[in-house]
Amino acid sequence: MSAAPPLIRRYFALAGEADSDAYFALFAPDAVVEDEGRTYAGIAEIRAWRQEVPLVSYEITDVAQTPEGTVVTATITGDFPGSPFAGLRYRFEDYDDNQIRRLRIAP
């Protein structure tokens, strides 16, 4: 996990906890999250998305810098059918030291 930039490490630290202002502050106001082919644009939609997904714990298995962005592969464990689920990929396509602008989550 040390290969991931600080903002991405912070994302995973906060993503496994109940919603907090600190988590949502990681995203730019016009950020886009794509999860399982559904797109959530802007903080209001990202907040609604977070209410739909169960809280999970993360075991980071790989971090790769690619032309498309930073890709973190993880096993997630939580209260959902099929838990634990290995190989979920988080592709941070557009971000800087302060905010995430585009994140795609896919198997």
N, C-alpha and C positions, 0 to 999 in steps of 0.2 A: 504493500500500500504506500510505502514511502516514495515510490516512483510517481504517484499522482500529485498534481499541483495542490497547494494548500486549499484552494476553494473547493476542489473536488473532495478532498479529505473531509472538509467541513460538511459538505453535502451529506456524505455517508454517515457522519457522526450524528447529524440532526435528523436525517430521514428515518431512522429507526425509533424516533421518539414521537410523542403526541405533538400535534401541530403547535407551532410556536412562531412568534414574530421573527425570531432569528432564522428559522427555516425559510420563511417566505422572503426575507430580506436577501437571501442568496440569489433571487431571481430579479432580472430587470423588469420594469413595469410592463413592457411589451413582450416578455419572454414567451416562448412556445415550447410546450412539452408534448411529445408524441409518445403514447403508450399503447401498445398492441393495436397500432393503426388508427387510433383515435387522437385527434389533435385538440389541445387545450391552449388557447391563446390569451395572454394577459393574466394578471394576478388573480382576478376573480375566478376565472375558469380553472386556474391551477389550484386554488383553494377548494373548489368543488371537486376536482379530480382527487385531491388528497382525502376528501371525506369518503370517496368511493372505494379506495384501496385499503386493505388491511395493513396494520403496522407489522413490519417484518424485521428480522435481524439479518445482517449481511456478513458473509464470509467472502472477502475479496480474493479471487483466485488469479487474476491477471490484470495488469495495467499496460496498455500499449498506446504509443503516440502514432497516429496514422494521418494521412493527408486529410481525412474527413473529420479529425478531431481526436480527443482523448477517449479511448474505449476502455471501460472498466467492466470486467466479467466477474460475476458474483454468484454465489449460491445464496438463495433467500430462504428463510425459515419463518413460518408464522402460522396463524390460524386460517388456513385455506386448503382446499383439496389439492393433493399433490405435493404438499410440503414435506420435506424440503425440495426446492426446485433449483437445479444446477444449470449454469450456463446462461443466465440472464445477462444481457449486455446493455450497458448504459453508455451511450455515445454522446459525449459533450461536444457538440459541433461548433458552438459559438459561445465563448466566455472570455473573461479577462480576470484580473486578480480580484475583482470585486463582485461581479455578477454573472450569472448564467443567462444567456439569451436564447439558446436552443439546446434541447436535450431530447434524444430519442432512446426509448427503452424497448428492447425486443429480445426474443429468445435467439 
